[in-house]
Amino acid sequence: MFCALATARPLQVLPSYSATESNAVQTASNPRLILGVGPVEFPDYLRRLPVVTRVEPHRLELSDNKLWAEPLDKNFTGVLSENLATLLGTQRIEKYPWPLATKVDYQVEVDVQRFETTSDGQAQLVASWIIRDGRNESILYASKTAATAAAGADATSASTALSGDLATLSKAIAENVTELDQHPSATKSELNIEQTERSPYHRAMKARRQLEESEPRAMSHS
């Protein structure tokens, strides 16, 4: 009797901040802060287990032997939440969607446009993000982060480089959450907020929240 042995394929994960790094980059320590993370929107082509490489500006390649340990959007959101907890000095992180009874101080929404390595050895992240007031959902800050890092040919180097890009995004968000928390009157310009509110992403998220909020009420009348 013969048993077929499948060739083991290494699974990749995005590493979060190490304990040593966290001491160096922590922006604040506020254990009472409650931060909501999400929704985090990802391109459909990245919502998969095979590792994606951009080989040309308009051509992608799926790896046959490099896999993520879990869908990349889920891994991304988990590491972002861990990074923000470390940077802000709080363990009170709520991942979207959280229970309606849960009240957050701030909500971070992220729209990822790119998060992959390229054939010439670069890891790239492009993401738009906003910080909302947890009480009334008004936009307090809106920005966009573009980060690149050198990525080696091996799987570990690539995931580490992507994690470095995610760390850049995490720091930018944490710094502005800290600024808003310490100076509540500080917000982006009205022009920036108006442009954000007119964006397709903002309109889609607003419609999504309205639909989710209406569903429990509709059920309660049945």
VEXDO-689714 format. One record per residue (C-alpha): x, y, z; residue in three letters; residue number from 1. Coordinates in nm, 2 decimals. Layout:
<atoms>
+--------+--------+--------+------+-----+
:     xx :     yy :     zz : rest :  nr :
+--------+--------+--------+------+-----+
:      X :      Y :      Z :  Ala : NUM :
...
+--------+--------+--------+------+-----+
</atoms>
This chain:
<atoms>
+--------+--------+--------+------+-----+
:     xx :     yy :     zz : rest :  nr :
+--------+--------+--------+------+-----+
:   0.00 :   0.00 :   0.00 :  Met :   1 :
:   0.14 :   0.33 :  -0.11 :  Phe :   2 :
:   0.07 :   0.67 :   0.05 :  Cys :   3 :
:   0.11 :   0.98 :  -0.16 :  Ala :   4 :
:   0.30 :   1.25 :   0.02 :  Leu :   5 :
:   0.20 :   1.60 :  -0.08 :  Ala :   6 :
:   0.48 :   1.85 :  -0.11 :  Thr :   7 :
:   0.46 :   2.10 :   0.18 :  Ala :   8 :
:   0.42 :   2.46 :   0.08 :  Arg :   9 :
:   0.53 :   2.73 :   0.32 :  Pro :  10 :
:   0.25 :   2.96 :   0.44 :  Leu :  11 :
:   0.31 :   3.33 :   0.47 :  Gln :  12 :
:   0.18 :   3.57 :   0.74 :  Val :  13 :
:   0.24 :   3.94 :   0.79 :  Leu :  14 :
:   0.44 :   4.00 :   1.11 :  Pro :  15 :
:   0.32 :   4.28 :   1.35 :  Ser :  16 :
:   0.55 :   4.50 :   1.56 :  Tyr :  17 :
:   0.79 :   4.31 :   1.79 :  Ser :  18 :
:   0.82 :   4.41 :   2.15 :  Ala :  19 :
:   1.15 :   4.59 :   2.08 :  Thr :  20 :
:   1.00 :   4.79 :   1.79 :  Glu :  21 :
:   0.69 :   4.88 :   2.00 :  Ser :  22 :
:   0.90 :   5.06 :   2.26 :  Asn :  23 :
:   1.06 :   5.27 :   1.99 :  Ala :  24 :
:   0.75 :   5.37 :   1.79 :  Val :  25 :
:   0.47 :   5.40 :   2.05 :  Gln :  26 :
:   0.30 :   5.73 :   1.99 :  Thr :  27 :
:   0.09 :   5.74 :   2.30 :  Ala :  28 :
:  -0.04 :   5.54 :   2.60 :  Ser :  29 :
:  -0.41 :   5.56 :   2.66 :  Asn :  30 :
:  -0.55 :   5.23 :   2.79 :  Pro :  31 :
:  -0.90 :   5.39 :   2.81 :  Arg :  32 :
:  -0.91 :   5.47 :   2.44 :  Leu :  33 :
:  -1.16 :   5.25 :   2.24 :  Ile :  34 :
:  -1.07 :   5.23 :   1.87 :  Leu :  35 :
:  -1.29 :   5.08 :   1.60 :  Gly :  36 :
:  -1.10 :   4.94 :   1.30 :  Val :  37 :
:  -1.29 :   4.89 :   0.98 :  Gly :  38 :
:  -1.44 :   4.84 :   0.74 :  Pro :  39 :
:  -1.11 :   4.77 :   0.56 :  Val :  40 :
:  -1.18 :   4.74 :   0.18 :  Glu :  41 :
:  -0.95 :   4.53 :  -0.04 :  Phe :  42 :
:  -0.94 :   4.47 :  -0.42 :  Pro :  43 :
:  -1.10 :   4.15 :  -0.52 :  Asp :  44 :
:  -0.78 :   4.02 :  -0.68 :  Tyr :  45 :
:  -0.60 :   4.03 :  -0.34 :  Leu :  46 :
:  -0.88 :   3.85 :  -0.15 :  Arg :  47 :
:  -0.72 :   3.51 :  -0.20 :  Arg :  48 :
:  -0.46 :   3.27 :  -0.06 :  Leu :  49 :
:  -0.21 :   3.26 :  -0.35 :  Pro :  50 :
:   0.05 :   3.54 :  -0.33 :  Val :  51 :
:   0.00 :   3.80 :  -0.60 :  Val :  52 :
:   0.29 :   3.97 :  -0.78 :  Thr :  53 :
:   0.26 :   4.26 :  -1.01 :  Arg :  54 :
:   0.48 :   4.17 :  -1.31 :  Val :  55 :
:   0.37 :   4.47 :  -1.53 :  Glu :  56 :
:   0.16 :   4.78 :  -1.45 :  Pro :  57 :
:  -0.15 :   4.60 :  -1.58 :  His :  58 :
:  -0.06 :   4.24 :  -1.54 :  Arg :  59 :
:  -0.07 :   4.02 :  -1.22 :  Leu :  60 :
:   0.07 :   3.68 :  -1.15 :  Glu :  61 :
:  -0.06 :   3.43 :  -0.90 :  Leu :  62 :
:   0.20 :   3.21 :  -0.73 :  Ser :  63 :
:   0.17 :   2.83 :  -0.76 :  Asp :  64 :
:   0.38 :   2.76 :  -0.45 :  Asn :  65 :
:   0.35 :   3.07 :  -0.22 :  Lys :  66 :
:   0.04 :   3.09 :  -0.02 :  Leu :  67 :
:  -0.09 :   3.32 :   0.26 :  Trp :  68 :
:  -0.19 :   3.14 :   0.58 :  Ala :  69 :
:  -0.53 :   3.31 :   0.56 :  Glu :  70 :
:  -0.70 :   3.55 :   0.32 :  Pro :  71 :
:  -0.48 :   3.86 :   0.29 :  Leu :  72 :
:  -0.75 :   4.11 :   0.37 :  Asp :  73 :
:  -0.82 :   3.93 :   0.70 :  Lys :  74 :
:  -0.44 :   3.91 :   0.79 :  Asn :  75 :
:  -0.40 :   4.28 :   0.70 :  Phe :  76 :
:  -0.69 :   4.39 :   0.92 :  Thr :  77 :
:  -0.56 :   4.18 :   1.21 :  Gly :  78 :
:  -0.21 :   4.31 :   1.19 :  Val :  79 :
:  -0.33 :   4.67 :   1.15 :  Leu :  80 :
:  -0.54 :   4.63 :   1.47 :  Ser :  81 :
:  -0.24 :   4.48 :   1.66 :  Glu :  82 :
:  -0.01 :   4.76 :   1.54 :  Asn :  83 :
:  -0.26 :   5.03 :   1.64 :  Leu :  84 :
:  -0.30 :   4.87 :   1.98 :  Ala :  85 :
:   0.07 :   4.88 :   2.03 :  Thr :  86 :
:   0.12 :   5.23 :   1.90 :  Leu :  87 :
:  -0.17 :   5.38 :   2.09 :  Leu :  88 :
:  -0.11 :   5.19 :   2.42 :  Gly :  89 :
:  -0.45 :   5.04 :   2.43 :  Thr :  90 :
:  -0.60 :   4.69 :   2.41 :  Gln :  91 :
:  -0.95 :   4.81 :   2.35 :  Arg :  92 :
:  -0.96 :   4.75 :   1.98 :  Ile :  93 :
:  -1.30 :   4.67 :   1.82 :  Glu :  94 :
:  -1.30 :   4.51 :   1.47 :  Lys :  95 :
:  -1.58 :   4.60 :   1.23 :  Tyr :  96 :
:  -1.86 :   4.52 :   1.26 :  Pro :  97 :
:  -1.88 :   4.55 :   1.64 :  Trp :  98 :
:  -2.20 :   4.52 :   1.84 :  Pro :  99 :
:  -2.44 :   4.82 :   1.82 :  Leu : 100 :
:  -2.42 :   4.86 :   2.20 :  Ala : 101 :
:  -2.04 :   4.91 :   2.18 :  Thr : 102 :
:  -1.93 :   5.27 :   2.17 :  Lys : 103 :
:  -1.59 :   5.36 :   2.02 :  Val : 104 :
:  -1.40 :   5.69 :   2.06 :  Asp : 105 :
:  -1.28 :   5.68 :   1.70 :  Tyr : 106 :
:  -1.34 :   5.47 :   1.39 :  Gln : 107 :
:  -1.07 :   5.41 :   1.13 :  Val : 108 :
:  -1.18 :   5.31 :   0.78 :  Glu : 109 :
:  -0.93 :   5.20 :   0.52 :  Val : 110 :
:  -0.96 :   5.15 :   0.14 :  Asp : 111 :
:  -0.67 :   4.95 :   0.01 :  Val : 112 :
:  -0.59 :   5.00 :  -0.36 :  Gln : 113 :
:  -0.26 :   4.81 :  -0.38 :  Arg : 114 :
:  -0.08 :   4.57 :  -0.15 :  Phe : 115 :
:   0.15 :   4.34 :  -0.33 :  Glu : 116 :
:   0.51 :   4.29 :  -0.44 :  Thr : 117 :
:   0.64 :   4.36 :  -0.79 :  Thr : 118 :
:   0.87 :   4.15 :  -1.01 :  Ser : 119 :
:   1.15 :   4.40 :  -0.97 :  Asp : 120 :
:   1.16 :   4.34 :  -0.59 :  Gly : 121 :
:   0.95 :   4.61 :  -0.44 :  Gln : 122 :
:   0.66 :   4.58 :  -0.19 :  Ala : 123 :
:   0.40 :   4.85 :  -0.24 :  Gln : 124 :
:   0.10 :   4.97 :  -0.04 :  Leu : 125 :
:  -0.15 :   5.24 :  -0.15 :  Val : 126 :
:  -0.44 :   5.31 :   0.08 :  Ala : 127 :
:  -0.69 :   5.59 :   0.15 :  Ser : 128 :
:  -0.81 :   5.62 :   0.51 :  Trp : 129 :
:  -1.03 :   5.83 :   0.73 :  Ile : 130 :
:  -1.08 :   5.87 :   1.10 :  Ile : 131 :
:  -1.43 :   5.93 :   1.23 :  Arg : 132 :
:  -1.57 :   6.06 :   1.55 :  Asp : 133 :
:  -1.71 :   5.75 :   1.72 :  Gly : 134 :
:  -2.00 :   5.95 :   1.87 :  Arg : 135 :
:  -2.15 :   6.10 :   1.55 :  Asn : 136 :
:  -1.95 :   5.94 :   1.27 :  Glu : 137 :
:  -1.84 :   6.28 :   1.14 :  Ser : 138 :
:  -1.50 :   6.27 :   0.95 :  Ile : 139 :
:  -1.22 :   6.42 :   1.16 :  Leu : 140 :
:  -0.93 :   6.34 :   0.93 :  Tyr : 141 :
:  -0.88 :   6.20 :   0.58 :  Ala : 142 :
:  -0.55 :   6.10 :   0.41 :  Ser : 143 :
:  -0.38 :   5.87 :   0.17 :  Lys : 144 :
:  -0.07 :   5.66 :   0.23 :  Thr : 145 :
:   0.17 :   5.53 :  -0.04 :  Ala : 146 :
:   0.46 :   5.32 :   0.09 :  Ala : 147 :
:   0.73 :   5.11 :  -0.07 :  Thr : 148 :
:   1.00 :   4.88 :   0.06 :  Ala : 149 :
:   1.26 :   4.66 :  -0.09 :  Ala : 150 :
:   1.15 :   4.29 :  -0.10 :  Ala : 151 :
:   1.38 :   4.00 :  -0.14 :  Gly : 152 :
:   1.31 :   3.70 :  -0.37 :  Ala : 153 :
:   1.22 :   3.47 :  -0.08 :  Asp : 154 :
:   0.87 :   3.45 :   0.08 :  Ala : 155 :
:   0.99 :   3.57 :   0.42 :  Thr : 156 :
:   1.16 :   3.88 :   0.28 :  Ser : 157 :
:   0.85 :   3.97 :   0.08 :  Ala : 158 :
:   0.60 :   3.94 :   0.37 :  Ser : 159 :
:   0.84 :   4.13 :   0.59 :  Thr : 160 :
:   0.86 :   4.41 :   0.34 :  Ala : 161 :
:   0.48 :   4.43 :   0.30 :  Leu : 162 :
:   0.46 :   4.43 :   0.68 :  Ser : 163 :
:   0.69 :   4.73 :   0.68 :  Gly : 164 :
:   0.46 :   4.92 :   0.44 :  Asp : 165 :
:   0.17 :   4.83 :   0.67 :  Leu : 166 :
:   0.37 :   4.96 :   0.96 :  Ala : 167 :
:   0.41 :   5.30 :   0.78 :  Thr : 168 :
:   0.03 :   5.31 :   0.74 :  Leu : 169 :
:  -0.02 :   5.22 :   1.10 :  Ser : 170 :
:   0.21 :   5.49 :   1.23 :  Lys : 171 :
:   0.04 :   5.76 :   1.02 :  Ala : 172 :
:  -0.31 :   5.66 :   1.15 :  Ile : 173 :
:  -0.18 :   5.63 :   1.51 :  Ala : 174 :
:  -0.02 :   5.97 :   1.50 :  Glu : 175 :
:  -0.33 :   6.14 :   1.38 :  Asn : 176 :
:  -0.56 :   5.95 :   1.63 :  Val : 177 :
:  -0.32 :   6.07 :   1.91 :  Thr : 178 :
:  -0.33 :   6.43 :   1.78 :  Glu : 179 :
:  -0.71 :   6.43 :   1.76 :  Leu : 180 :
:  -0.74 :   6.27 :   2.11 :  Asp : 181 :
:  -0.50 :   6.52 :   2.26 :  Gln : 182 :
:  -0.64 :   6.82 :   2.07 :  His : 183 :
:  -1.01 :   6.75 :   1.99 :  Pro : 184 :
:  -1.06 :   7.06 :   1.79 :  Ser : 185 :
:  -0.79 :   6.97 :   1.54 :  Ala : 186 :
:  -0.95 :   6.85 :   1.21 :  Thr : 187 :
:  -0.86 :   6.85 :   0.85 :  Lys : 188 :
:  -0.96 :   7.14 :   0.63 :  Ser : 189 :
:  -1.32 :   7.17 :   0.52 :  Glu : 190 :
:  -1.21 :   7.13 :   0.16 :  Leu : 191 :
:  -1.04 :   6.80 :   0.24 :  Asn : 192 :
:  -1.35 :   6.67 :   0.42 :  Ile : 193 :
:  -1.58 :   6.78 :   0.15 :  Glu : 194 :
:  -1.38 :   6.61 :  -0.11 :  Gln : 195 :
:  -1.38 :   6.29 :   0.10 :  Thr : 196 :
:  -1.75 :   6.30 :   0.15 :  Glu : 197 :
:  -1.80 :   6.32 :  -0.23 :  Arg : 198 :
:  -1.57 :   6.03 :  -0.31 :  Ser : 199 :
:  -1.72 :   5.70 :  -0.44 :  Pro : 200 :
:  -1.57 :   5.51 :  -0.14 :  Tyr : 201 :
:  -1.73 :   5.74 :   0.11 :  His : 202 :
:  -2.07 :   5.72 :  -0.06 :  Arg : 203 :
:  -2.05 :   5.34 :  -0.07 :  Ala : 204 :
:  -1.95 :   5.32 :   0.29 :  Met : 205 :
:  -2.23 :   5.55 :   0.39 :  Lys : 206 :
:  -2.49 :   5.35 :   0.20 :  Ala : 207 :
:  -2.35 :   5.03 :   0.36 :  Arg : 208 :
:  -2.38 :   5.17 :   0.71 :  Arg : 209 :
:  -2.73 :   5.29 :   0.65 :  Gln : 210 :
:  -2.83 :   4.94 :   0.52 :  Leu : 211 :
:  -2.68 :   4.77 :   0.82 :  Glu : 212 :
:  -2.84 :   5.01 :   1.06 :  Glu : 213 :
:  -3.18 :   4.96 :   0.89 :  Ser : 214 :
:  -3.18 :   4.58 :   0.90 :  Glu : 215 :
:  -3.21 :   4.54 :   1.28 :  Pro : 216 :
:  -3.49 :   4.80 :   1.29 :  Arg : 217 :
:  -3.68 :   4.62 :   1.01 :  Ala : 218 :
:  -3.65 :   4.29 :   1.20 :  Met : 219 :
:  -3.78 :   4.44 :   1.52 :  Ser : 220 :
:  -4.11 :   4.53 :   1.35 :  His : 221 :
:  -4.17 :   4.19 :   1.20 :  Ser : 222 :
+--------+--------+--------+------+-----+
</atoms>
